[in-house]
Amino acid sequence: MSDRTMHWENVYATKGETEVSWYQERPTTSLEMIRAAKSDHEAAIIDVGGGASRLVDALLQDGYRRLAVLDLSANALDVAKKRIGQAASTVDWIVADVTTWQPAKIYDVWHDRAAFHFLTDARDRAAYVERLRSAVGPGGQVIIATFAPDGPEKCSGLPVQRHNSASLAAELGREFELVETRRETHHTPWQSTQAFQFSRFRRRGS
Ligand SMILES: C[S@@+](CC[C@H](N)C(=O)[O-])C[C@H]1O[C@@H](n2cnc3c(N)ncnc32)[C@H](O)[C@@H]1O
């Protein structure tokens, strides 16, 4: 098991879902941006580094039917599966490191809240973008939320690379055009605040 996987398996084995700084009861900004990206409930959507997030619950409630959640922590995905119950069987749960994952299908929407920002090494970011490019076709949309430039320097005790829409655009390359960017002040369960940015891109082509 890699150090990275050990870190996250330990987090989800020792902390409850609501005891982590990134917990959200309702991921409103993500939901709004996914709906704006693809309102068709047949859209294939993947939540990359989804962990135990309640985004998948909310998307199922909305009526989206082709959902996948990828995370390197099996513990995290188990928390989400147990919470969701029977409907979890309709979701594709993928235990993988996104930087080495081999996508087997094309997604209409790629969503990532607070996973990409852990990639502080340029080679890991390039590997992530390579996976993204093989998983998102022309016309597909990519939503990446990270700590903003004035956000914290660490998350879960690990250093992060903070971003804005321009730095994300540079990582993704010219094939992806920026559609919208938003700022969000996240309130942690212990009521400290963290500045996030959410940027949505569209892959050029039909
Ligand atoms: C800060 S948490 C955010 C979880 C979720 N996106 C949310 O908003 O609640 C970061 C998540 O990314 C996952 N993660 C970190 N690095 C990853 C990688 N290289 N590949 C896949 N998942 C990763 C962690 O296991 C963790 O669940």
The ligand as a Gaussian input file, in Angstrom:
#p B3LYP/6-31G(d) Opt

LIG

0 1
 C      -10.342000      16.276000       1.223000
 S      -11.062000      14.758000       0.774000
 C      -12.468000      15.287000      -0.200000
 C      -13.491000      14.192000      -0.349000
 C      -14.720000      14.583000      -1.183000
 N      -14.349000      14.968000      -2.525000
 C      -15.509000      15.671000      -0.527000
 O      -15.592000      16.766000      -1.065000
 O      -16.077000      15.388000       0.542000
 C       -9.926000      14.186000      -0.490000
 C      -10.294000      12.821000      -1.037000
 O       -9.460000      12.545000      -2.151000
 C       -9.011000      11.204000      -2.059000
 N       -7.726000      11.157000      -2.768000
 C       -6.590000      11.833000      -2.460000
 N       -5.634000      11.588000      -3.366000
 C       -6.188000      10.744000      -4.285000
 C       -5.695000      10.092000      -5.457000
 N       -4.441000      10.286000      -5.877000
 N       -6.529000       9.275000      -6.135000
 C       -7.803000       9.065000      -5.713000
 N       -8.327000       9.649000      -4.608000
 C       -7.523000      10.470000      -3.904000
 C       -8.916000      10.920000      -0.576000
 O       -8.974000       9.553000      -0.268000
 C      -10.108000      11.703000      -0.052000
 O      -11.273000      10.913000      -0.001000

